Amino acid sequence: MKYNIVNLFVFTFVHMKKSDLDQSRLLSPTTLNNFLKEYALFDSLNILGTSVENRPIYSYSEGNGPKKVLMWSQMHGNESTTTKALVDFWLYLKTPEAKQLRETCTFLMIPQLNPDGSDAYTRVNANGVDLNRDAIDLSQPESRVLRDVYEQFKPDYCFNLHDQRTIFAAGDSPIPATVSFLAPAADPDRTITTARELAMKLIVIASNNLQASIAGAVGRYDDGFNINCVGDYFTAQSTPTVLFEAGHYPLDYKRVETRKHILSSLMAMSHAIASDSLETIETAPYFEIPENKNHLRDIELYNLKKSPDGMPVFGNNMLIQFKEMKNGDDIDFVPEIVTENKGLLGLQRVNAQEHKTLMNLCFDADDSEIKNLTKTISLLSLHQFV
């Protein structure tokens, strides 16, 4: 069965008539908890432990089947898209269409493993530690919570949910990697163990499913081994683990569309697990998924004026990358000039000579003009979609 945007989101658009979490990329614990209260889901949460700043780390469970799937999101606090999709998946699990999933699987989901980072919109936790590099040391309370859950729940599958930056393309193309996956390695030789093979098969299923809606926009992460990474560690413990990366969809800086594609992937993989359909899936297509490359930047301004000896010359370009900055209860996308642009491409290309505010700006402007340029970019219509 294909889990495309239309048939996946009928339940979402019909039933989700209150908050939809799409207002901002910032998803604080308070915002998430208020959303769950609106949908009468909050009382179903269990407290697994607490964070550095003593915020509760919640989980929720759905289904009572023998196949156990552990999912966690926002171990990096500034990566909220997959959390929204995970909540969507929880709502889906409560529908009649998900009856088979509930009967064959038990899903244990942790929406915000790093609530302090989620509140501050930071990758790291309150101690400045990247939880996805703490699988061996277990130096942080959040890391220990995840390990305790893993050892007590004993999952048959793990889904490790993240966001990725706009710089990533699906291979060498100019197409952004809207969704990327990885079946993490279990050892330095990157052996295809039984656990890793199962993860590859799940990714093949999800990738095939996504081609109908985002053809050419599915990427594959580098599989260099790092036992400090949670996915690598769990795979080394013989648990099939899939890394999800929610990336950029054209002009979708709030990642509303990406959220849908993450949900469709969660559903496709979960139904494959429930239906015992993995045995017939080949792993060769996994390696055909283009590997992520990082040659994209948010905006490319071209035909900027350059004036050596007072003579205007056209054909110069400048690349802009947005820096995400927390501003109260929202995220600002602050334009910054990329100083080294060789081999880079803009997600959005803007001809400076078609904008009155840009046509007389010089490519080799001094510092004050550069600052004015970044302000100008913030005010242009090309930035309003953010």
Long-range contacts (C-beta under 8 A, 24 or more apart in sequence): 1-271, 2-209, 2-212, 3-209, 3-264, 3-267, 3-268, 3-271, 4-209, 4-212, 4-213, 4-264, 5-213, 5-260, 5-261, 5-264, 8-92, 8-260, 8-263, 8-264, 8-267, 9-260, 9-263, 11-91, 11-92, 11-95, 11-97, 12-88, 12-91, 12-92, 12-263, 15-91, 16-91, 21-84, 21-87, 22-84, 22-254, 22-256, 22-259, 23-254, 23-330, 24-254, 24-329, 24-330, 24-331, 25-78, 25-80, 25-81, 25-121, 25-253, 25-254, 25-255, 25-324, 25-331, 26-80, 26-121, 26-326, 26-329, 26-330, 26-331, 27-74, 27-80, 27-83, 27-84, 27-112, 27-118, 28-118, 28-119, 28-329, 29-55, 29-112, 29-115, 29-118, 29-119, 30-119, 31-329, 32-83, 32-87, 32-111, 32-112, 32-118, 35-87, 36-87, 39-91, 41-87, 41-90, 41-91, 48-110, 48-145, 48-148, 48-149, 49-141, 49-142, 49-144, 49-145, 49-148, 50-141, 51-114, 51-115, 51-116, 51-125, 51-126, 51-141, 51-142, 52-116, 52-125, 52-126, 52-127, 52-140, 52-141, 52-142, 53-115, 53-116, 53-126, 55-115, 55-116, 55-119, 56-115, 57-110, 57-112, 57-113, 57-115, 57-142, 57-145, 58-110, 58-111, 58-112, 59-108, 59-109, 59-110, 59-149, 60-90, 60-108, 60-109, 60-111, 61-106, 61-107, 61-108, 61-109, 62-90, 62-93, 62-94, 62-102, 62-106, 62-107, 62-109, 63-93, 63-101, 63-102, 63-103, 63-104, 63-105, 63-106, 63-107, 64-102, 64-103, 64-106, 65-101, 65-102, 65-103, 65-104, 65-105, 65-106, 65-274, 66-104, 66-106, 67-104, 67-105, 67-106, 67-156, 67-157, 67-273, 67-274, 68-105, 68-106, 68-108, 68-153, 68-154, 68-155, 68-156, 68-157, 69-105, 69-106, 69-107, 69-108, 69-155, 69-156, 69-157, 69-158, 69-159, 69-270, 69-273, 70-108, 70-109, 70-110, 70-149, 70-150, 70-153, 70-155, 70-157, 70-158, 70-159, 71-107, 71-108, 71-109, 71-110, 71-158, 71-159, 71-161, 71-266, 72-109, 72-110, 72-113, 72-146, 72-159, 72-160, 72-161, 73-109, 73-110, 73-111, 73-112, 73-113, 73-161, 73-162, 74-111, 74-112, 74-113, 74-114, 74-115, 74-117, 74-118, 74-161, 75-113, 75-114, 75-131, 75-132, 75-142, 75-146, 75-160, 75-162, 75-230, 76-114, 76-117, 76-123, 76-124, 76-130, 76-131, 76-132, 76-162, 76-163, 77-112, 77-114, 77-115, 77-116, 77-117, 77-118, 77-119, 77-120, 77-121, 77-122, 77-123, 77-124, 77-125, 78-117, 78-118, 78-121, 78-122, 78-123, 78-163, 78-324, 79-123, 79-162, 79-163, 79-246, 80-118, 80-163, 81-163, 81-246, 81-255, 81-258, 81-259, 81-262, 82-161, 82-162, 82-163, 82-244, 82-246, 82-262, 83-111, 83-112, 83-118, 83-161, 84-259, 85-161, 85-246, 85-259, 85-260, 85-262, 85-263, 85-266, 86-111, 86-161, 86-266, 87-111, 88-259, 88-263, 89-263, 89-266, 89-267, 89-270, 92-263, 92-267, 100-271, 100-274, 100-275, 101-270, 101-271, 101-274, 104-273, 104-274, 104-275, 105-270, 105-273, 105-274, 107-270, 108-149, 108-153, 108-155, 110-146, 110-149, 113-142, 113-145, 113-146, 114-142, 120-326, 121-324, 121-326, 121-331, 131-230, 132-162, 132-229, 132-230, 132-231, 133-226, 133-228, 133-229, 134-228, 135-227, 135-228, 135-229, 135-230, 135-232, 135-233, 136-227, 136-228, 136-233, 137-228, 146-230, 150-234, 150-239, 155-239, 156-239, 156-240, 156-273, 157-198, 157-199, 157-202, 157-239, 157-240, 157-241, 157-242, 157-273, 158-231, 158-234, 158-239, 158-240, 158-241, 158-242, 159-241, 159-242, 159-244, 159-266, 159-269, 160-230, 160-231, 160-234, 160-241, 160-242, 160-243, 160-244, 161-244, 161-246, 161-262, 162-243, 162-244, 162-245, 162-246, 163-245, 163-246, 163-247, 163-255, 164-245, 164-246, 164-247, 164-292, 165-247, 165-248, 166-247, 166-248, 166-296, 166-297, 166-298, 166-321, 166-322, 166-347, 167-294, 167-295, 167-296, 167-297, 167-321, 168-219, 168-245, 168-247, 168-248, 168-292, 168-293, 168-294, 168-296, 169-219, 169-292, 169-293, 169-294, 169-295, 169-296, 169-345, 170-216, 170-217, 170-218, 170-219, 170-290, 170-292, 171-219, 171-290, 171-291, 171-292, 171-293, 172-290, 172-293, 172-295, 173-216, 173-290, 174-296, 174-345, 175-216, 175-217, 176-217, 176-247, 176-248, 176-249, 176-250, 176-296, 176-347, 177-217, 177-218, 177-219, 177-245, 177-247, 177-248, 177-292, 178-214, 178-217, 178-218, 178-246, 178-247, 178-248, 178-249, 178-257, 178-258, 178-261, 179-206, 179-210, 179-214, 179-217, 179-218, 179-219, 179-244, 179-245, 179-246, 179-247, 179-258, 179-261, 179-262, 179-265, 180-218, 180-219, 180-220, 180-221, 180-244, 180-245, 180-247, 180-292, 181-206, 181-207, 181-218, 181-219, 181-220, 181-221, 181-242, 181-243, 181-244, 181-245, 181-265, 181-289, 182-220, 182-221, 182-222, 182-223, 182-231, 182-242, 182-243, 182-245, 183-223, 183-235, 183-240, 183-241, 183-242, 183-243, 183-286, 184-223, 184-225, 184-229, 184-231, 184-232, 184-234, 184-235, 184-241, 184-243, 185-223, 185-224, 185-225, 185-232, 185-235, 186-225, 186-232, 186-235, 186-236, 186-238, 187-225, 187-236, 188-225, 190-223, 190-224, 190-225, 192-283, 193-235, 193-238, 194-238, 195-235, 195-238, 195-239, 195-240, 195-241, 196-235, 196-240, 197-283, 198-240, 198-278, 199-235, 199-240, 199-241, 199-242, 200-283, 200-286, 201-272, 201-278, 201-281, 201-282, 201-283, 201-286, 202-240, 202-242, 202-269, 202-272, 202-273, 202-278, 203-242, 203-286, 203-289, 204-281, 204-282, 204-283, 204-285, 204-286, 205-268, 205-269, 205-272, 205-277, 205-278, 205-281, 206-264, 206-265, 206-268, 206-269, 207-285, 207-286, 207-289, 208-285, 209-264, 209-265, 209-268, 210-261, 210-264, 210-265, 213-261, 213-264, 214-249, 214-261, 217-249, 218-289, 218-290, 219-245, 219-247, 219-289, 219-290, 219-291, 219-292, 220-286, 220-287, 220-289, 220-290, 220-291, 220-292, 221-245, 221-291, 221-292, 222-291, 222-292, 242-269, 245-292, 248-296, 248-347, 250-347, 251-348, 251-385, 253-322, 253-333, 253-385, 253-386, 254-386, 295-343, 295-344, 295-345, 296-344, 296-345, 296-346, 296-347, 297-321, 297-338, 297-341, 297-344, 297-345, 297-346, 297-347, 298-322, 298-335, 298-346, 298-347, 298-348, 299-335, 299-346, 299-347, 299-348, 299-349, 299-350, 299-377, 299-382, 300-344, 300-345, 300-346, 300-347, 300-348, 300-349, 300-350, 301-346, 301-350, 301-352, 301-358, 302-349, 302-350, 302-351, 302-352, 303-351, 303-352, 303-353, 304-352, 304-358, 304-361, 304-362, 304-363, 305-352, 305-359, 305-360, 305-361, 305-362, 305-363, 306-362, 306-363, 306-364, 307-362, 307-364, 314-353, 316-363, 317-341, 318-363, 319-344, 319-346, 320-346, 320-374, 320-377, 322-386, 333-383, 333-386, 334-374, 334-378, 335-374, 335-377, 335-378, 335-383, 336-374, 337-370, 337-373, 337-374, 348-382, 350-380, 350-382, 355-380
